[in-house]
Amino acid sequence: MYRYVRKITPCRNVLATVTLLATISANAPITMADEAKEYRGIGSARITLSEAIDTATTAVAGQPLEAKFATEDGALLFRVWMVQQDSEVQLVAVDSRSGKVRYLSRRKAVDGLEEKLGPFFHRRPHTPQAPKLSLREAVVAVETAVIGKVVEAEVEPGNAGVFWYETKILNDKELQRLLVDPESGRFRLVSQ
């Protein structure tokens, strides 16, 4: 019986280690620091996230489901996803400097939206349920209570049919996640 023994030279060992580290880093989860880099341009925005939500709700009937600062083709935008009564979602892009609607996407049905958001919707007749605090009101509360800019807010399903508003705040190049209870308006810091 022959046994093949491969001699590993230092050069091969280093190459194998570098390859392994590159693979691990390529598949590593995105950290809050990495995510904060996405929001670098927020400092030049002339409107706040809550004002972008106001603009979107004026432009499109429905309730805001998610709002986020984004850079698209060099333009600094706030993207606001609005959910309509028929559970279709429409994206409204608001220019972060002028505060005007840049474009509207086509309405799109989202499978499983009602199941994902549970109490956010009535089961019949598909109209959004009104929590005590809207997404916009949660954003305004966070904007006034914390130092930094709110760069993202969304409806986040929780346990036992409860949902939260998840907000992300950029403060001195550091990103923080804050959950807001739509019933009480209380905040809970999730991570820094």
C-alpha positions in Angstrom: 0.0 0.0 0.0 1.4 3.3 -1.0 0.8 6.5 1.0 1.2 9.8 -0.7 2.7 12.4 1.4 2.7 15.9 0.1 5.4 18.2 1.3 4.1 21.6 2.1 6.6 24.3 1.5 6.5 27.6 3.4 5.4 29.3 0.2 2.4 27.0 -0.3 1.5 27.3 3.3 1.4 31.1 3.1 -0.6 31.0 -0.1 -3.1 28.6 1.4 -3.5 30.8 4.5 -4.0 33.9 2.3 -6.6 32.1 0.2 -8.4 30.9 3.3 -8.5 34.4 4.9 -9.7 35.9 1.6 -12.5 33.4 1.5 -13.5 34.0 5.1 -13.5 37.8 4.7 -15.5 37.6 1.4 -18.1 35.6 3.2 -18.0 37.5 6.5 -21.2 39.2 7.6 -21.4 43.0 7.0 -20.6 44.8 10.2 -22.3 48.0 11.4 -19.0 49.9 10.5 -19.2 48.6 7.0 -22.9 49.5 6.7 -22.1 53.0 8.1 -20.0 53.6 5.0 -23.1 53.4 2.8 -24.5 56.5 4.5 -21.5 58.8 4.0 -23.4 61.3 1.9 -26.2 61.9 4.5 -24.3 65.0 5.7 -25.2 66.9 2.5 -28.9 66.1 2.7 -31.1 69.1 3.2 -34.1 67.3 4.4 -34.6 64.6 7.1 -35.9 61.1 6.7 -39.2 62.2 8.3 -39.6 65.0 5.7 -38.9 62.4 2.9 -41.7 60.2 4.4 -44.0 63.2 4.3 -43.2 63.8 0.7 -43.8 60.2 -0.2 -47.2 60.0 1.6 -48.2 63.1 -0.3 -47.2 61.6 -3.6 -48.6 58.1 -3.1 -51.6 56.8 -1.1 -50.7 54.3 1.5 -48.6 53.7 4.5 -44.8 53.9 4.7 -43.3 50.5 5.3 -39.6 51.3 5.0 -37.5 54.4 4.3 -33.8 54.5 3.7 -31.1 56.9 2.6 -29.3 55.7 -0.6 -26.9 56.8 -3.3 -28.1 56.1 -6.8 -26.1 57.1 -9.9 -24.4 59.8 -7.9 -27.7 61.2 -6.6 -28.4 61.2 -2.9 -32.0 60.0 -2.3 -34.3 58.8 0.3 -36.2 55.7 -0.8 -39.6 55.2 0.8 -41.6 52.0 0.2 -45.3 52.6 0.5 -47.8 49.8 1.0 -51.2 50.3 -0.5 -54.6 48.8 0.7 -54.3 45.9 -1.8 -50.9 44.9 -0.2 -49.0 46.2 -3.2 -45.8 48.2 -2.6 -44.6 51.2 -4.5 -41.2 52.8 -4.2 -41.0 56.6 -4.0 -37.5 58.1 -4.5 -37.2 61.6 -2.9 -34.2 63.8 -3.6 -32.4 64.5 -0.4 -31.4 68.0 -1.4 -34.5 69.4 -3.0 -37.1 67.3 -1.2 -38.9 66.6 -4.5 -40.1 63.2 -5.8 -37.4 62.0 -8.2 -39.3 59.0 -9.5 -42.0 56.4 -8.6 -41.6 52.7 -9.3 -44.4 50.5 -10.6 -46.6 49.0 -8.0 -45.6 45.5 -7.1 -47.3 42.7 -5.2 -45.2 41.3 -2.5 -45.8 37.7 -1.6 -46.2 37.0 2.1 -46.4 40.6 3.1 -49.4 40.2 5.4 -47.9 37.1 7.0 -44.6 38.8 7.6 -46.2 41.9 9.2 -49.1 40.2 10.9 -50.7 42.9 13.2 -49.7 45.7 10.9 -52.7 44.6 8.7 -56.3 43.7 9.3 -57.0 40.3 7.8 -60.0 41.7 6.0 -60.5 44.1 4.0 -56.7 44.5 3.5 -56.4 48.0 5.0 -53.4 49.0 7.1 -54.1 48.9 10.8 -53.3 52.1 12.5 -50.8 51.6 15.4 -50.6 54.4 18.0 -47.4 55.6 16.4 -46.8 55.7 12.7 -43.4 55.0 11.1 -43.1 58.8 10.4 -43.9 59.6 14.1 -41.3 57.1 15.2 -38.7 58.7 13.0 -39.5 62.2 14.3 -39.3 60.9 17.9 -35.9 59.4 17.2 -34.7 62.5 15.3 -35.5 64.7 18.2 -34.2 62.4 21.0 -30.8 61.3 19.7 -27.8 63.0 18.3 -27.1 62.0 14.7 -29.1 61.5 11.5 -31.7 58.8 11.0 -30.7 57.0 7.8 -33.1 54.1 7.8 -36.4 53.1 9.3 -38.6 50.1 8.7 -41.4 48.0 10.1 -39.7 45.0 11.8 -41.8 41.9 12.7 -41.0 40.6 16.2 -42.1 37.6 18.3 -45.7 36.7 19.1 -47.2 38.9 16.3 -45.7 42.1 17.8 -43.9 44.4 15.5 -41.3 47.2 16.0 -40.0 50.1 14.1 -36.3 49.6 13.5 -34.3 52.8 13.0 -30.6 53.2 12.2 -28.9 56.4 13.3 -25.5 57.6 12.0 -23.6 59.4 14.6 -19.9 60.4 14.1 -19.4 57.6 11.5 -20.9 55.1 13.9 -24.2 53.4 13.2 -26.6 52.5 15.9 -29.8 50.4 15.7 -32.7 51.6 17.8 -36.1 49.8 18.1 -39.2 51.9 18.7 -42.4 50.3 20.2 -45.3 51.6 18.0 -47.7 51.3 21.0 -45.7 53.0 23.7 -43.1 55.0 21.7 -40.3 53.7 23.9 -36.8 53.1 22.4 -34.5 50.2 22.9 -30.9 50.3 21.8 -30.1 47.1 19.9 -26.4 47.6 18.9 -23.7 50.1 18.4 
